[in-house]
């Protein structure tokens, strides 16, 4: 009877430990904070080091904010015109949502974006990727290749 009691106490203690221990998640190679260093499209590579961008990948969510183009946006004068505001806004890109990694593919699903259509349609996209240390290269279905460097 004593052995059964000790065994039962041990099973309950182990079960309690397993049930209430903090969940651990495996950190994938893509998790971190990234910035675009260059983009290759139609055989031409564009330096993006002077244009701000940030891609944050957590365990299951992403946030991406960037300025399109290869040149920094012009700063506003003291009283910008509507045309100047629209030009600055037109180059701004932002989206956030969920993502999954399967082998060497990242599949994203938008929750919120600058473009309201992407939000309403819950736009999805996929790219293949390779990570080598603090460099990630993503290749999209349209042939565009984006190279990132990890900044955190």
N, C-alpha and C positions, 0 to 999 in steps of 0.2 A: 504494500500500500504506500509506503514511504517513497519507493522508487517511482511509482505512478504519479504521486504528488509532485516530486521534483521534476519529473519529465513534463508534466502538465504546466508547471510554473515556467519552465524553460521554453516551452512552445509558446505560451502566452507572451512572455517577455520578448522573444524573437519576433513574434507577429506584431507586437506593438512597435518595436524598433523599425521594422520594415514598413509598417503602415504610416508612421509619423516622421520618418526621416525626410530631409529635404530632397526634392527631386533633383537629379543632376541631368544636365543635357550636354551632349557632346558638342563641342565647338567645331564648326565646320571651317574649312580653309577660306571660305568667302566672307565669314563674319568679320566685321570691322568697319572702319571709316575710310573711304577711298576718294581719290580725286582723279579726274581724267588728265592724262598727260599728252596723249595724242589720239587722233581718229584717222583711220584709213578708209577712204571711200573711192571706188572706181579707180584704184591704183594710185591715188594721190594721198599723201599723209599730211595732216594738218596739226601743227603744234598747238596744244591747248593750255600750255602752262601759264599764259597771261590772262586766261579767261576763267573766272571762278566756277567751280562745280564741287558738289559733294554727294556721295552715295553712302548711305548708312545701311548696313545689313546686320540685323540682330538675329536671334535664333529663328525667327519666322516672319519678321516684318522688314520692310525696306522703306527708305525715304530718299528721294532724289531731287536735288535742286541744282539747276545749272543755267548758264547763259549760253545761248546758241551763238555760233560763229567763232572766229579766231582772234578777234580784237575785243578788248574791254569796251563796255558800253560807255558812251559819253556821259559826263556828269550833267546834271540839270543846272540851268541858270537860276537866278533867284526866283523868277516867276516863269516856270516852264509852260510852253504851249501844250494844247491837247495833242498835237502831232508829235511833240517830243516825248510826251508821256506814253503815247501809243507805240512809238518806235522802241522805247525801252521795255515796255510790257511785252511786245511781240517777240522779243528775244529771250524772255524769261520762261523757263520750263520748271515745273514742279509736279511731282506725284508721290504718292505713298500708298502702301498696301501690303499684301502678303506675298511671300515667295516660298517656293520649294526647290530643293536641289535633288536631282535624280542623276546619279553618276556624274557626267560632266555637263549637265544641262541645268540652267536656272529658268524656272517658270514663274512669272509674276502675274499678279492680279491686282488691279487698281482699286483702291477704296476711295481716295480723294485725289483730285488733280486740278491743275490750273485750267485745263480744258474740261468744261462741264460734260461734254459728250463722253469722254473717257470714264468719268465718274458714273454717269447714268448707265452706260453700257458695261460697266465693270470690265474694262478692257483687259485683255490678257496678252502676254507676250512671252517668247522664249528665246534663249540664246545659249550657245555652248560657251564653255569657259575653260581656261587653264590658269592655275595659280602657281607661281614660282616665287617663293619667299614673299616679298612685299609687292609683287607685280601680278596683276590679274589682266588677262586678255579675254574679252568677250566678243564672239562673232555672232552677228544677227542674221536672220534669214535673208535680208536684203543685201548681204555681202559687206555691210559696214563692220569694221573691226575697231573696237574701243579698248585702249590700253589705260589701265588705272595704276596708281601707286597707292599703297596703304599709308595713311597718315596717322592712324591710331588703331 
